[in-house]
Amino acid sequence: MEIDPFWYGEKYIYTARVPLDLIFKRRVINGVDATHFTSHYRSLLARPDELVIDRLE
C-alpha cells in the first residue's frame, strides 16, 4: 500500500493506494474479464469488514 497526495480543491488529501498489475495474453484472457476482476477486487478492498463477517458466519 502506498500513501499518495491528492489535490482536492484547495488542499492536499493523502489517500491510500494499492498498486495492481495485470499481465495476460490477449489471446487467452479477454479484456472484459480483466475489467470484471479489477472491479471485484476494488469492491473487496472497499469493504474489508464484510469479508471478515462473511467468514465468521
PyMOL Python script that loads the backbone (N, CA, C, O; Angstrom):
from pymol import cmd

cmd.read_pdbstr("""\
ATOM      1  N   MET A   1       0.846  -1.163   0.000  1.00  0.00           N
ATOM      2  CA  MET A   1       0.000   0.000   0.000  1.00  0.00           C
ATOM      3  C   MET A   1       0.894   1.228   0.000  1.00  0.00           C
ATOM      4  O   MET A   1       1.925   1.253   0.672  1.00  0.00           O
ATOM      5  N   GLU A   2       0.511   2.219  -0.732  1.00  0.00           N
ATOM      6  CA  GLU A   2       1.242   3.468  -0.824  1.00  0.00           C
ATOM      7  C   GLU A   2       0.320   4.617  -0.441  1.00  0.00           C
ATOM      8  O   GLU A   2      -0.880   4.582  -0.715  1.00  0.00           O
ATOM      9  N   ILE A   3       0.887   5.627   0.189  1.00  0.00           N
ATOM     10  CA  ILE A   3       0.130   6.825   0.549  1.00  0.00           C
ATOM     11  C   ILE A   3       0.546   7.931  -0.410  1.00  0.00           C
ATOM     12  O   ILE A   3       1.720   8.296  -0.470  1.00  0.00           O
ATOM     13  N   ASP A   4      -0.407   8.463  -1.157  1.00  0.00           N
ATOM     14  CA  ASP A   4      -0.128   9.486  -2.154  1.00  0.00           C
ATOM     15  C   ASP A   4      -0.940  10.747  -1.883  1.00  0.00           C
ATOM     16  O   ASP A   4      -2.087  10.661  -1.442  1.00  0.00           O
ATOM     17  N   PRO A   5      -0.355  11.921  -2.143  1.00  0.00           N
ATOM     18  CA  PRO A   5      -1.133  13.160  -2.023  1.00  0.00           C
ATOM     19  C   PRO A   5      -2.070  13.314  -3.219  1.00  0.00           C
ATOM     20  O   PRO A   5      -1.723  12.956  -4.345  1.00  0.00           O
ATOM     21  N   PHE A   6      -3.226  13.835  -2.967  1.00  0.00           N
ATOM     22  CA  PHE A   6      -4.239  14.043  -4.000  1.00  0.00           C
ATOM     23  C   PHE A   6      -4.775  15.456  -3.836  1.00  0.00           C
ATOM     24  O   PHE A   6      -5.253  15.807  -2.757  1.00  0.00           O
ATOM     25  N   TRP A   7      -4.706  16.274  -4.878  1.00  0.00           N
ATOM     26  CA  TRP A   7      -5.172  17.659  -4.813  1.00  0.00           C
ATOM     27  C   TRP A   7      -6.694  17.684  -4.856  1.00  0.00           C
ATOM     28  O   TRP A   7      -7.299  17.222  -5.824  1.00  0.00           O
ATOM     29  N   TYR A   8      -7.314  18.221  -3.811  1.00  0.00           N
ATOM     30  CA  TYR A   8      -8.774  18.242  -3.704  1.00  0.00           C
ATOM     31  C   TYR A   8      -9.211  19.668  -3.437  1.00  0.00           C
ATOM     32  O   TYR A   8      -9.239  20.102  -2.286  1.00  0.00           O
ATOM     33  N   GLY A   9      -9.551  20.397  -4.481  1.00  0.00           N
ATOM     34  CA  GLY A   9      -9.998  21.777  -4.318  1.00  0.00           C
ATOM     35  C   GLY A   9      -8.857  22.703  -3.956  1.00  0.00           C
ATOM     36  O   GLY A   9      -8.081  23.118  -4.818  1.00  0.00           O
ATOM     37  N   GLU A  10      -8.757  23.026  -2.667  1.00  0.00           N
ATOM     38  CA  GLU A  10      -7.737  23.978  -2.221  1.00  0.00           C
ATOM     39  C   GLU A  10      -6.682  23.360  -1.320  1.00  0.00           C
ATOM     40  O   GLU A  10      -5.841  24.080  -0.782  1.00  0.00           O
ATOM     41  N   LYS A  11      -6.705  22.041  -1.141  1.00  0.00           N
ATOM     42  CA  LYS A  11      -5.723  21.416  -0.257  1.00  0.00           C
ATOM     43  C   LYS A  11      -5.416  20.001  -0.730  1.00  0.00           C
ATOM     44  O   LYS A  11      -6.134  19.425  -1.547  1.00  0.00           O
ATOM     45  N   TYR A  12      -4.335  19.465  -0.195  1.00  0.00           N
ATOM     46  CA  TYR A  12      -3.954  18.093  -0.479  1.00  0.00           C
ATOM     47  C   TYR A  12      -4.584  17.159   0.543  1.00  0.00           C
ATOM     48  O   TYR A  12      -4.621  17.453   1.738  1.00  0.00           O
ATOM     49  N   ILE A  13      -5.072  16.044   0.056  1.00  0.00           N
ATOM     50  CA  ILE A  13      -5.584  14.971   0.900  1.00  0.00           C
ATOM     51  C   ILE A  13      -4.718  13.751   0.608  1.00  0.00           C
ATOM     52  O   ILE A  13      -4.454  13.433  -0.552  1.00  0.00           O
ATOM     53  N   TYR A  14      -4.285  13.080   1.646  1.00  0.00           N
ATOM     54  CA  TYR A  14      -3.462  11.892   1.458  1.00  0.00           C
ATOM     55  C   TYR A  14      -4.353  10.660   1.398  1.00  0.00           C
ATOM     56  O   TYR A  14      -5.166  10.422   2.292  1.00  0.00           O
ATOM     57  N   THR A  15      -4.192   9.886   0.340  1.00  0.00           N
ATOM     58  CA  THR A  15      -5.029   8.711   0.131  1.00  0.00           C
ATOM     59  C   THR A  15      -4.166   7.467   0.007  1.00  0.00           C
ATOM     60  O   THR A  15      -3.026   7.523  -0.452  1.00  0.00           O
ATOM     61  N   ALA A  16      -4.730   6.351   0.422  1.00  0.00           N
ATOM     62  CA  ALA A  16      -4.035   5.072   0.298  1.00  0.00           C
ATOM     63  C   ALA A  16      -4.281   4.499  -1.089  1.00  0.00           C
ATOM     64  O   ALA A  16      -5.380   4.605  -1.633  1.00  0.00           O
ATOM     65  N   ARG A  17      -3.255   3.898  -1.646  1.00  0.00           N
ATOM     66  CA  ARG A  17      -3.362   3.327  -2.982  1.00  0.00           C
ATOM     67  C   ARG A  17      -2.697   1.959  -2.970  1.00  0.00           C
ATOM     68  O   ARG A  17      -1.612   1.790  -2.414  1.00  0.00           O
ATOM     69  N   VAL A  18      -3.355   0.991  -3.585  1.00  0.00           N
ATOM     70  CA  VAL A  18      -2.803  -0.356  -3.704  1.00  0.00           C
ATOM     71  C   VAL A  18      -2.532  -0.609  -5.178  1.00  0.00           C
ATOM     72  O   VAL A  18      -3.467  -0.781  -5.961  1.00  0.00           O
ATOM     73  N   PRO A  19      -1.256  -0.632  -5.565  1.00  0.00           N
ATOM     74  CA  PRO A  19      -0.954  -0.880  -6.976  1.00  0.00           C
ATOM     75  C   PRO A  19      -1.260  -2.330  -7.367  1.00  0.00           C
ATOM     76  O   PRO A  19      -1.016  -3.258  -6.596  1.00  0.00           O
ATOM     77  N   LEU A  20      -1.786  -2.503  -8.554  1.00  0.00           N
ATOM     78  CA  LEU A  20      -2.126  -3.831  -9.060  1.00  0.00           C
ATOM     79  C   LEU A  20      -1.763  -3.890 -10.533  1.00  0.00           C
ATOM     80  O   LEU A  20      -2.200  -3.053 -11.323  1.00  0.00           O
ATOM     81  N   ASP A  21      -0.972  -4.868 -10.895  1.00  0.00           N
ATOM     82  CA  ASP A  21      -0.599  -5.062 -12.296  1.00  0.00           C
ATOM     83  C   ASP A  21      -1.231  -6.345 -12.812  1.00  0.00           C
ATOM     84  O   ASP A  21      -1.142  -7.393 -12.173  1.00  0.00           O
ATOM     85  N   LEU A  22      -1.862  -6.255 -13.957  1.00  0.00           N
ATOM     86  CA  LEU A  22      -2.414  -7.433 -14.618  1.00  0.00           C
ATOM     87  C   LEU A  22      -1.624  -7.659 -15.898  1.00  0.00           C
ATOM     88  O   LEU A  22      -1.550  -6.785 -16.762  1.00  0.00           O
ATOM     89  N   ILE A  23      -1.048  -8.819 -16.001  1.00  0.00           N
ATOM     90  CA  ILE A  23      -0.308  -9.167 -17.206  1.00  0.00           C
ATOM     91  C   ILE A  23      -0.936 -10.437 -17.768  1.00  0.00           C
ATOM     92  O   ILE A  23      -1.005 -11.457 -17.083  1.00  0.00           O
ATOM     93  N   PHE A  24      -1.387 -10.371 -19.004  1.00  0.00           N
ATOM     94  CA  PHE A  24      -2.019 -11.528 -19.612  1.00  0.00           C
ATOM     95  C   PHE A  24      -1.894 -11.435 -21.117  1.00  0.00           C
ATOM     96  O   PHE A  24      -1.663 -10.363 -21.677  1.00  0.00           O
ATOM     97  N   LYS A  25      -2.048 -12.550 -21.744  1.00  0.00           N
ATOM     98  CA  LYS A  25      -2.030 -12.576 -23.199  1.00  0.00           C
ATOM     99  C   LYS A  25      -3.436 -12.315 -23.711  1.00  0.00           C
ATOM    100  O   LYS A  25      -4.407 -12.903 -23.236  1.00  0.00           O
ATOM    101  N   ARG A  26      -3.525 -11.452 -24.656  1.00  0.00           N
ATOM    102  CA  ARG A  26      -4.819 -11.059 -25.200  1.00  0.00           C
ATOM    103  C   ARG A  26      -5.560 -12.247 -25.796  1.00  0.00           C
ATOM    104  O   ARG A  26      -6.791 -12.266 -25.800  1.00  0.00           O
ATOM    105  N   ARG A  27      -4.845 -13.222 -26.292  1.00  0.00           N
ATOM    106  CA  ARG A  27      -5.499 -14.377 -26.909  1.00  0.00           C
ATOM    107  C   ARG A  27      -6.123 -15.303 -25.875  1.00  0.00           C
ATOM    108  O   ARG A  27      -7.048 -16.051 -26.192  1.00  0.00           O
ATOM    109  N   VAL A  28      -5.626 -15.262 -24.640  1.00  0.00           N
ATOM    110  CA  VAL A  28      -6.095 -16.192 -23.613  1.00  0.00           C
ATOM    111  C   VAL A  28      -7.194 -15.573 -22.754  1.00  0.00           C
ATOM    112  O   VAL A  28      -8.218 -16.206 -22.495  1.00  0.00           O
ATOM    113  N   ILE A  29      -6.978 -14.343 -22.318  1.00  0.00           N
ATOM    114  CA  ILE A  29      -7.925 -13.695 -21.403  1.00  0.00           C
ATOM    115  C   ILE A  29      -8.501 -12.459 -22.091  1.00  0.00           C
ATOM    116  O   ILE A  29      -7.772 -11.633 -22.638  1.00  0.00           O
ATOM    117  N   ASN A  30      -9.781 -12.360 -22.049  1.00  0.00           N
ATOM    118  CA  ASN A  30     -10.492 -11.239 -22.630  1.00  0.00           C
ATOM    119  C   ASN A  30     -10.320 -10.005 -21.739  1.00  0.00           C
ATOM    120  O   ASN A  30     -10.269 -10.131 -20.515  1.00  0.00           O
ATOM    121  N   GLY A  31     -10.231  -8.837 -22.331  1.00  0.00           N
ATOM    122  CA  GLY A  31     -10.125  -7.592 -21.568  1.00  0.00           C
ATOM    123  C   GLY A  31     -11.326  -7.364 -20.677  1.00  0.00           C
ATOM    124  O   GLY A  31     -11.201  -6.747 -19.619  1.00  0.00           O
ATOM    125  N   VAL A  32     -12.484  -7.847 -21.082  1.00  0.00           N
ATOM    126  CA  VAL A  32     -13.691  -7.719 -20.260  1.00  0.00           C
ATOM    127  C   VAL A  32     -13.523  -8.512 -18.965  1.00  0.00           C
ATOM    128  O   VAL A  32     -13.927  -8.051 -17.897  1.00  0.00           O
ATOM    129  N   ASP A  33     -12.931  -9.695 -19.054  1.00  0.00           N
ATOM    130  CA  ASP A  33     -12.685 -10.498 -17.858  1.00  0.00           C
ATOM    131  C   ASP A  33     -11.738  -9.778 -16.898  1.00  0.00           C
ATOM    132  O   ASP A  33     -11.936  -9.818 -15.683  1.00  0.00           O
ATOM    133  N   ALA A  34     -10.729  -9.132 -17.430  1.00  0.00           N
ATOM    134  CA  ALA A  34      -9.794  -8.376 -16.600  1.00  0.00           C
ATOM    135  C   ALA A  34     -10.503  -7.213 -15.912  1.00  0.00           C
ATOM    136  O   ALA A  34     -10.224  -6.912 -14.751  1.00  0.00           O
ATOM    137  N   THR A  35     -11.407  -6.569 -16.617  1.00  0.00           N
ATOM    138  CA  THR A  35     -12.171  -5.465 -16.032  1.00  0.00           C
ATOM    139  C   THR A  35     -13.076  -5.966 -14.922  1.00  0.00           C
ATOM    140  O   THR A  35     -13.186  -5.315 -13.883  1.00  0.00           O
ATOM    141  N   HIS A  36     -13.723  -7.098 -15.112  1.00  0.00           N
ATOM    142  CA  HIS A  36     -14.574  -7.676 -14.070  1.00  0.00           C
ATOM    143  C   HIS A  36     -13.750  -8.025 -12.838  1.00  0.00           C
ATOM    144  O   HIS A  36     -14.182  -7.790 -11.709  1.00  0.00           O
ATOM    145  N   PHE A  37     -12.568  -8.582 -13.054  1.00  0.00           N
ATOM    146  CA  PHE A  37     -11.702  -8.929 -11.937  1.00  0.00           C
ATOM    147  C   PHE A  37     -11.290  -7.690 -11.140  1.00  0.00           C
ATOM    148  O   PHE A  37     -11.370  -7.686  -9.912  1.00  0.00           O
ATOM    149  N   THR A  38     -10.850  -6.640 -11.839  1.00  0.00           N
ATOM    150  CA  THR A  38     -10.406  -5.447 -11.125  1.00  0.00           C
ATOM    151  C   THR A  38     -11.567  -4.764 -10.413  1.00  0.00           C
ATOM    152  O   THR A  38     -11.375  -4.208  -9.332  1.00  0.00           O
ATOM    153  N   SER A  39     -12.751  -4.790 -10.983  1.00  0.00           N
ATOM    154  CA  SER A  39     -13.924  -4.223 -10.311  1.00  0.00           C
ATOM    155  C   SER A  39     -14.255  -5.002  -9.046  1.00  0.00           C
ATOM    156  O   SER A  39     -14.558  -4.412  -8.009  1.00  0.00           O
ATOM    157  N   HIS A  40     -14.197  -6.313  -9.130  1.00  0.00           N
ATOM    158  CA  HIS A  40     -14.472  -7.154  -7.964  1.00  0.00           C
ATOM    159  C   HIS A  40     -13.402  -6.939  -6.888  1.00  0.00           C
ATOM    160  O   HIS A  40     -13.727  -6.832  -5.705  1.00  0.00           O
ATOM    161  N   TYR A  41     -12.139  -6.877  -7.289  1.00  0.00           N
ATOM    162  CA  TYR A  41     -11.028  -6.647  -6.363  1.00  0.00           C
ATOM    163  C   TYR A  41     -11.185  -5.305  -5.656  1.00  0.00           C
ATOM    164  O   TYR A  41     -10.950  -5.198  -4.453  1.00  0.00           O
ATOM    165  N   ARG A  42     -11.581  -4.291  -6.403  1.00  0.00           N
ATOM    166  CA  ARG A  42     -11.790  -2.958  -5.817  1.00  0.00           C
ATOM    167  C   ARG A  42     -12.930  -2.984  -4.800  1.00  0.00           C
ATOM    168  O   ARG A  42     -12.825  -2.370  -3.738  1.00  0.00           O
ATOM    169  N   SER A  43     -14.006  -3.681  -5.111  1.00  0.00           N
ATOM    170  CA  SER A  43     -15.123  -3.753  -4.169  1.00  0.00           C
ATOM    171  C   SER A  43     -14.738  -4.503  -2.903  1.00  0.00           C
ATOM    172  O   SER A  43     -15.219  -4.168  -1.820  1.00  0.00           O
ATOM    173  N   LEU A  44     -13.880  -5.513  -3.017  1.00  0.00           N
ATOM    174  CA  LEU A  44     -13.411  -6.228  -1.832  1.00  0.00           C
ATOM    175  C   LEU A  44     -12.558  -5.330  -0.949  1.00  0.00           C
ATOM    176  O   LEU A  44     -12.676  -5.371   0.275  1.00  0.00           O
ATOM    177  N   LEU A  45     -11.704  -4.525  -1.558  1.00  0.00           N
ATOM    178  CA  LEU A  45     -10.865  -3.616  -0.787  1.00  0.00           C
ATOM    179  C   LEU A  45     -11.676  -2.499  -0.144  1.00  0.00           C
ATOM    180  O   LEU A  45     -11.294  -1.987   0.908  1.00  0.00           O
ATOM    181  N   ALA A  46     -12.785  -2.117  -0.758  1.00  0.00           N
ATOM    182  CA  ALA A  46     -13.616  -1.048  -0.216  1.00  0.00           C
ATOM    183  C   ALA A  46     -14.410  -1.506   0.998  1.00  0.00           C
ATOM    184  O   ALA A  46     -14.824  -0.672   1.804  1.00  0.00           O
ATOM    185  N   ARG A  47     -14.636  -2.826   1.154  1.00  0.00           N
ATOM    186  CA  ARG A  47     -15.449  -3.354   2.258  1.00  0.00           C
ATOM    187  C   ARG A  47     -14.734  -4.495   2.978  1.00  0.00           C
ATOM    188  O   ARG A  47     -15.252  -5.612   2.992  1.00  0.00           O
ATOM    189  N   PRO A  48     -13.574  -4.260   3.571  1.00  0.00           N
ATOM    190  CA  PRO A  48     -12.849  -5.362   4.211  1.00  0.00           C
ATOM    191  C   PRO A  48     -13.582  -5.942   5.425  1.00  0.00           C
ATOM    192  O   PRO A  48     -13.411  -7.120   5.739  1.00  0.00           O
ATOM    193  N   ASP A  49     -14.385  -5.142   6.099  1.00  0.00           N
ATOM    194  CA  ASP A  49     -15.119  -5.655   7.257  1.00  0.00           C
ATOM    195  C   ASP A  49     -16.147  -6.707   6.842  1.00  0.00           C
ATOM    196  O   ASP A  49     -16.399  -7.643   7.601  1.00  0.00           O
ATOM    197  N   GLU A  50     -16.732  -6.579   5.682  1.00  0.00           N
ATOM    198  CA  GLU A  50     -17.694  -7.569   5.218  1.00  0.00           C
ATOM    199  C   GLU A  50     -17.025  -8.896   4.881  1.00  0.00           C
ATOM    200  O   GLU A  50     -17.649  -9.950   5.001  1.00  0.00           O
ATOM    201  N   LEU A  51     -15.774  -8.856   4.465  1.00  0.00           N
ATOM    202  CA  LEU A  51     -15.045 -10.092   4.203  1.00  0.00           C
ATOM    203  C   LEU A  51     -14.874 -10.886   5.494  1.00  0.00           C
ATOM    204  O   LEU A  51     -15.044 -12.105   5.497  1.00  0.00           O
ATOM    205  N   VAL A  52     -14.544 -10.215   6.575  1.00  0.00           N
ATOM    206  CA  VAL A  52     -14.347 -10.875   7.856  1.00  0.00           C
ATOM    207  C   VAL A  52     -15.677 -11.393   8.386  1.00  0.00           C
ATOM    208  O   VAL A  52     -15.741 -12.517   8.883  1.00  0.00           O
ATOM    209  N   ILE A  53     -16.721 -10.613   8.294  1.00  0.00           N
ATOM    210  CA  ILE A  53     -18.030 -11.019   8.797  1.00  0.00           C
ATOM    211  C   ILE A  53     -18.536 -12.234   8.032  1.00  0.00           C
ATOM    212  O   ILE A  53     -19.076 -13.160   8.637  1.00  0.00           O
ATOM    213  N   ASP A  54     -18.372 -12.248   6.712  1.00  0.00           N
ATOM    214  CA  ASP A  54     -18.814 -13.386   5.909  1.00  0.00           C
ATOM    215  C   ASP A  54     -18.091 -14.664   6.327  1.00  0.00           C
ATOM    216  O   ASP A  54     -18.693 -15.738   6.316  1.00  0.00           O
ATOM    217  N   ARG A  55     -16.838 -14.572   6.689  1.00  0.00           N
ATOM    218  CA  ARG A  55     -16.053 -15.754   7.072  1.00  0.00           C
ATOM    219  C   ARG A  55     -16.459 -16.267   8.451  1.00  0.00           C
ATOM    220  O   ARG A  55     -16.343 -17.463   8.716  1.00  0.00           O
ATOM    221  N   LEU A  56     -16.931 -15.393   9.329  1.00  0.00           N
ATOM    222  CA  LEU A  56     -17.286 -15.801  10.673  1.00  0.00           C
ATOM    223  C   LEU A  56     -18.649 -16.463  10.766  1.00  0.00           C
ATOM    224  O   LEU A  56     -18.894 -17.247  11.683  1.00  0.00           O
ATOM    225  N   GLU A  57     -19.522 -16.165   9.852  1.00  0.00           N
ATOM    226  CA  GLU A  57     -20.887 -16.692   9.918  1.00  0.00           C
ATOM    227  C   GLU A  57     -20.981 -18.111   9.423  1.00  0.00           C
ATOM    228  O   GLU A  57     -22.066 -18.692   9.417  1.00  0.00           O
TER     229      GLU A  57
END
""", "prot")
cmd.dss("prot")
cmd.show_as("cartoon", "prot")
cmd.util.cbc("prot")
cmd.orient("prot")
